[in-house]
């Protein structure tokens, strides 16, 4: 494969699978276009789409917002499939494979005046079958970078439309719906991140509605509209879910404009996210050292170990690279065990265990590993007759990993 071009790909297995998802949705839903580009993980690897996915896939994050309609400076982004592998392409013919849908329009350059981020096409290097995904990380979170797809917006307006019933979306509604009211802005985010929650577009017999439940309360899940804030801020407004008979809608009014109030969905921003000042430091930093010192040895009754562990990192977006690991001198008979829990490429291997003589090998195995946001790295020092000491490193999005003792 030519890893510098978004158009070059591995030879394809000529097995085609039809797009059953669209057939399962109501006809009116198929004409709608969500703006949030969501990344899921499931039984066949990753799936990045603005639409619905089949059962078994769980939301990992949203990768920004596409324009739901053609605009200047943006080009179509297509959702494609080959066998069980889903991938994105700028090629309308999906490079000879199956075209599933037009996901939306991605910007060829960062649009002026609004916050945006790059989107890269990636290929997992550690699976037995092809698994393409997309990432904001130019290094593809330690996997293979195929090329830059374009730029997505980091926030998008949530609008309310009326076509006899209501439709609330960050994207485009089906034909026959007209804009009724703007309901603030949703943002891009990562599943499990503090302070925000994914907001889903759903379909029932009464029409489209919004929900915080990924299962849409037993109804049909259409898409992810974006992330909504769980707590208020000075620049946000509360958004309520409302009902008028069987027609669900959303409103800033806690009284739901004289209809039934079903509950608070969260808080939307009053204005879109804007780019940081030109003088802001770049997101990529020089290696930063994080030091973890296990408890200092006390009198023998405490049976405590004292070992210094120094980890140096670089990070950008969801990816954090361990550039250097240093482990101090171990007492005789002590050992170090390193494990990882998460979805990053570095968490696919088994635990690494070493005693005094094997420390160099352990450090060499750790150097250069790339972890992704949400991964938890555990370093345990133990010795017979002593209480084990454990440091837990949590990989964070766009920040130095945090370190704690347990």
Secondary structure in CASP SS format (residue, H / E / C, confidence):
PFRMAT SS
TARGET T0000
AUTHOR 0000-0000-0000
METHOD secondary structure of the structure
MODEL  1
X C 1.00
X C 1.00
X C 1.00
X C 1.00
X C 1.00
X C 1.00
X C 1.00
X C 1.00
X C 1.00
X C 1.00
X C 1.00
X C 1.00
X C 1.00
X C 1.00
X C 1.00
X C 1.00
X C 1.00
X C 1.00
X C 1.00
X H 1.00
X H 1.00
X H 1.00
X H 1.00
X H 1.00
X C 1.00
X C 1.00
X H 1.00
X H 1.00
X H 1.00
X H 1.00
X C 1.00
X C 1.00
X E 1.00
X C 1.00
X C 1.00
X E 1.00
X E 1.00
X E 1.00
X E 1.00
X E 1.00
X E 1.00
X E 1.00
X C 1.00
X C 1.00
X E 1.00
X E 1.00
X E 1.00
X E 1.00
X E 1.00
X C 1.00
X C 1.00
X C 1.00
X C 1.00
X C 1.00
X C 1.00
X C 1.00
X C 1.00
X E 1.00
X E 1.00
X E 1.00
X E 1.00
X E 1.00
X E 1.00
X E 1.00
X E 1.00
X C 1.00
X E 1.00
X C 1.00
X C 1.00
X C 1.00
X C 1.00
X C 1.00
X C 1.00
X E 1.00
X E 1.00
X E 1.00
X E 1.00
X E 1.00
X E 1.00
X E 1.00
X E 1.00
X E 1.00
X C 1.00
X C 1.00
X E 1.00
X E 1.00
X E 1.00
X E 1.00
X E 1.00
X C 1.00
X C 1.00
X C 1.00
X C 1.00
X H 1.00
X H 1.00
X H 1.00
X C 1.00
X E 1.00
X E 1.00
X E 1.00
X E 1.00
X E 1.00
X E 1.00
X E 1.00
X E 1.00
X E 1.00
X E 1.00
X C 1.00
X C 1.00
X C 1.00
X C 1.00
X C 1.00
X C 1.00
X C 1.00
X C 1.00
X E 1.00
X E 1.00
X E 1.00
X E 1.00
X E 1.00
X E 1.00
X E 1.00
X E 1.00
X C 1.00
X C 1.00
X C 1.00
X C 1.00
X C 1.00
X C 1.00
X C 1.00
X C 1.00
X E 1.00
X E 1.00
X E 1.00
X E 1.00
X C 1.00
X C 1.00
X C 1.00
X C 1.00
X H 1.00
X H 1.00
X H 1.00
X C 1.00
X E 1.00
X E 1.00
X E 1.00
X E 1.00
X E 1.00
X E 1.00
X E 1.00
X E 1.00
X E 1.00
X E 1.00
X C 1.00
X E 1.00
X E 1.00
X E 1.00
X E 1.00
X E 1.00
X E 1.00
X E 1.00
X E 1.00
X C 1.00
X C 1.00
X C 1.00
X E 1.00
X E 1.00
X E 1.00
X E 1.00
X C 1.00
X C 1.00
X E 1.00
X C 1.00
X C 1.00
X C 1.00
X C 1.00
X C 1.00
X E 1.00
X E 1.00
X E 1.00
X E 1.00
X E 1.00
X E 1.00
X E 1.00
X E 1.00
X E 1.00
X E 1.00
X C 1.00
X C 1.00
X E 1.00
X C 1.00
X C 1.00
X C 1.00
X C 1.00
X C 1.00
X E 1.00
X E 1.00
X E 1.00
X E 1.00
X E 1.00
X E 1.00
X E 1.00
X E 1.00
X E 1.00
X C 1.00
X C 1.00
X E 1.00
X E 1.00
X E 1.00
X E 1.00
X E 1.00
X C 1.00
X C 1.00
X C 1.00
X C 1.00
X H 1.00
X H 1.00
X H 1.00
X C 1.00
X E 1.00
X E 1.00
X E 1.00
X E 1.00
X E 1.00
X E 1.00
X E 1.00
X E 1.00
X E 1.00
X E 1.00
X C 1.00
X C 1.00
X C 1.00
X C 1.00
X C 1.00
X C 1.00
X E 1.00
X E 1.00
X E 1.00
X E 1.00
X E 1.00
X E 1.00
X E 1.00
X E 1.00
X E 1.00
X C 1.00
X C 1.00
X E 1.00
X E 1.00
X E 1.00
X E 1.00
X E 1.00
X C 1.00
X C 1.00
X C 1.00
X C 1.00
X H 1.00
X H 1.00
X H 1.00
X C 1.00
X E 1.00
X E 1.00
X E 1.00
X E 1.00
X E 1.00
X E 1.00
X E 1.00
X E 1.00
X E 1.00
X E 1.00
X C 1.00
X C 1.00
X C 1.00
X C 1.00
X C 1.00
X C 1.00
X C 1.00
X C 1.00
X C 1.00
X C 1.00
X C 1.00
X C 1.00
X C 1.00
X C 1.00
X C 1.00
X C 1.00
X C 1.00
X C 1.00
X E 1.00
X E 1.00
X E 1.00
X E 1.00
X E 1.00
X E 1.00
X C 1.00
X C 1.00
X C 1.00
X C 1.00
X C 1.00
X C 1.00
X H 1.00
X H 1.00
X H 1.00
X C 1.00
X C 1.00
X C 1.00
X C 1.00
X C 1.00
X E 1.00
X E 1.00
X E 1.00
X E 1.00
X E 1.00
X E 1.00
X E 1.00
X E 1.00
X E 1.00
X C 1.00
X C 1.00
X E 1.00
X E 1.00
X E 1.00
X E 1.00
X E 1.00
X E 1.00
X E 1.00
X E 1.00
X E 1.00
X C 1.00
X C 1.00
X C 1.00
X C 1.00
X C 1.00
X C 1.00
X C 1.00
X E 1.00
X E 1.00
X E 1.00
X E 1.00
X E 1.00
X E 1.00
X E 1.00
X C 1.00
X C 1.00
X C 1.00
X H 1.00
X H 1.00
X H 1.00
X C 1.00
X C 1.00
X C 1.00
X C 1.00
X E 1.00
X E 1.00
X E 1.00
X C 1.00
X H 1.00
X H 1.00
X H 1.00
X H 1.00
X H 1.00
X H 1.00
X H 1.00
X H 1.00
X H 1.00
X H 1.00
X H 1.00
X C 1.00
X C 1.00
X C 1.00
X E 1.00
X E 1.00
X E 1.00
X C 1.00
X C 1.00
X C 1.00
X E 1.00
X E 1.00
X E 1.00
X E 1.00
X E 1.00
X E 1.00
X E 1.00
X C 1.00
X C 1.00
X C 1.00
X C 1.00
X C 1.00
X C 1.00
X E 1.00
X E 1.00
X E 1.00
X E 1.00
X E 1.00
X E 1.00
X C 1.00
X C 1.00
X C 1.00
X C 1.00
X C 1.00
X C 1.00
X C 1.00
X E 1.00
X E 1.00
X E 1.00
X E 1.00
X C 1.00
END
